[in-house]
Amino acid sequence: MSELTQQLVLNLQASLSPDSAAIQASTEFIKQAKKVDGYARSMLEISAEQSVDINVRLAAAVQLGVHVEFNWKFQDPEQAQRIAF
């Protein structure tokens, strides 16, 4: 796993914690990581990695889905309108 992927795993784990400070810090890290090349690939890798906790894998899959949807809609709004439900 790349450094980014490892950091995302740790922060996804922290985002599932009952500690509000940990949640806040991990949420901010993930928000900033979205701007880094390789973010989507890392989330895909995490969601498919069997050795990662299922809850973390599900969180990665949700984050990846949101990322793809957001970027698809705003990169080409005309295309987004054609495929909208």
C-alpha positions, 0 to 999 in steps of 0.5 A: 500500500502507498503512503497515501493509502495507509494514511487513509486507512488510519483516518477512515478508522479514526472517523469511525471512532466515538471520539469527536476530536478524532472524527474531526481530525480524520474528516479534515485529513480526508477532505484534504486528501481528495485534492491529492492525485491517487485519492480515488485509486487509494479508496478503491484499493482500500475498499477491495483489500480483504485484510482491512476491516469491513467497516473501513472498507465500506467507508472507503467505498462510500467516499469513493462513490461520493468522489466519483459522483461529485467529479463526474457532475462538475467536470461535465455538467451537460453529460451529468444532465443526460445521465441524471435519474 
